[in-house]
Amino acid sequence: MYQLTWKILPGLRGLSCSDFRAAPTSAPNNEQGMALEFSSDAERAAFLRQLEEYFAPQRFSNNAAAFEAVKTYVLEWAARRQPARGA
């Protein structure tokens, strides 16, 4: 299990999300980030690059909108990884 965290930084056009990190954890904290499992170090590294690329051009009006955008993206990514139930 890894704790995903990121920074929300001010900019001229609004807030941006960057500096995504995933640190091993035994006590996930979904209040300040997201908890995820990865099948390998390579998958974790690829996902962090994917987050940086996806969120680099995006700007948000407030911290809550930025946090929810990342949270939604991560939850959708995790759902796509799950095998179909009953298949």
LUMFI-601306 format. One record per residue (C-alpha): residue number from 1; residue in one letter; x, y, z. Coordinates in nm, 3 decimals, padded with zeros to 5 digits. Layout:
<r NUM; A; <X; Y; Z>> ...
//
This chain:
<r 1; M; <00.000; 00.000; 00.000>> <r 2; Y; <00.127; 00.346; -00.094>> <r 3; Q; <00.021; 00.691; 00.021>> <r 4; L; <-00.017; 00.922; -00.277>> <r 5; T; <00.046; 01.290; -00.204>> <r 6; W; <00.094; 01.599; -00.417>> <r 7; K; <00.141; 01.973; -00.390>> <r 8; I; <-00.116; 02.234; -00.482>> <r 9; L; <00.067; 02.551; -00.580>> <r 10; P; <-00.053; 02.900; -00.678>> <r 11; G; <00.016; 03.035; -01.023>> <r 12; L; <-00.087; 03.324; -01.246>> <r 13; R; <-00.379; 03.133; -01.398>> <r 14; G; <-00.490; 02.948; -01.083>> <r 15; L; <-00.377; 02.659; -00.866>> <r 16; S; <-00.181; 02.369; -01.009>> <r 17; C; <-00.113; 02.014; -00.889>> <r 18; S; <00.238; 01.875; -00.910>> <r 19; D; <00.513; 01.688; -00.728>> <r 20; F; <00.315; 01.365; -00.705>> <r 21; R; <00.471; 01.107; -00.473>> <r 22; A; <00.381; 00.758; -00.355>> <r 23; A; <00.538; 00.647; -00.028>> <r 24; P; <00.492; 00.305; 00.135>> <r 25; T; <00.244; 00.316; 00.423>> <r 26; S; <00.076; 00.086; 00.669>> <r 27; A; <-00.170; 00.357; 00.778>> <r 28; P; <-00.340; 00.511; 00.471>> <r 29; N; <-00.473; 00.867; 00.509>> <r 30; N; <-00.738; 00.957; 00.253>> <r 31; E; <-00.795; 01.295; 00.418>> <r 32; Q; <-00.459; 01.429; 00.298>> <r 33; G; <-00.404; 01.216; -00.011>> <r 34; M; <-00.499; 00.881; -00.156>> <r 35; A; <-00.398; 00.525; -00.071>> <r 36; L; <-00.321; 00.291; -00.362>> <r 37; E; <-00.172; -00.046; -00.433>> <r 38; F; <00.061; -00.104; -00.726>> <r 39; S; <00.163; -00.434; -00.880>> <r 40; S; <00.524; -00.320; -00.922>> <r 41; D; <00.767; -00.031; -00.883>> <r 42; A; <00.747; 00.021; -01.258>> <r 43; E; <00.367; 00.058; -01.245>> <r 44; R; <00.401; 00.308; -00.958>> <r 45; A; <00.661; 00.514; -01.147>> <r 46; A; <00.453; 00.510; -01.466>> <r 47; F; <00.143; 00.622; -01.278>> <r 48; L; <00.327; 00.912; -01.113>> <r 49; R; <00.453; 01.025; -01.457>> <r 50; Q; <00.098; 00.994; -01.592>> <r 51; L; <-00.034; 01.217; -01.311>> <r 52; E; <00.234; 01.481; -01.373>> <r 53; E; <00.158; 01.488; -01.746>> <r 54; Y; <-00.220; 01.494; -01.703>> <r 55; F; <-00.228; 01.767; -01.439>> <r 56; A; <00.056; 01.988; -01.568>> <r 57; P; <-00.166; 02.202; -01.794>> <r 58; Q; <-00.469; 02.213; -01.562>> <r 59; R; <-00.552; 02.501; -01.330>> <r 60; F; <-00.806; 02.515; -01.048>> <r 61; S; <-00.987; 02.795; -00.868>> <r 62; N; <-00.944; 02.654; -00.517>> <r 63; N; <-00.777; 02.377; -00.314>> <r 64; A; <-01.095; 02.170; -00.285>> <r 65; A; <-01.145; 02.162; -00.663>> <r 66; A; <-00.782; 02.061; -00.716>> <r 67; F; <-00.797; 01.786; -00.452>> <r 68; E; <-01.126; 01.649; -00.588>> <r 69; A; <-00.993; 01.646; -00.946>> <r 70; V; <-00.691; 01.437; -00.844>> <r 71; K; <-00.905; 01.213; -00.623>> <r 72; T; <-01.152; 01.148; -00.906>> <r 73; Y; <-00.872; 01.074; -01.152>> <r 74; V; <-00.707; 00.828; -00.912>> <r 75; L; <-01.034; 00.652; -00.826>> <r 76; E; <-01.121; 00.613; -01.196>> <r 77; W; <-00.772; 00.478; -01.269>> <r 78; A; <-00.802; 00.229; -00.983>> <r 79; A; <-01.148; 00.117; -01.100>> <r 80; R; <-01.019; 00.051; -01.453>> <r 81; R; <-00.748; -00.176; -01.308>> <r 82; Q; <-00.999; -00.398; -01.126>> <r 83; P; <-01.104; -00.713; -01.314>> <r 84; A; <-01.468; -00.720; -01.414>> <r 85; R; <-01.684; -00.877; -01.143>> <r 86; G; <-01.851; -01.203; -01.242>> <r 87; A; <-01.643; -01.242; -01.556>> 
//
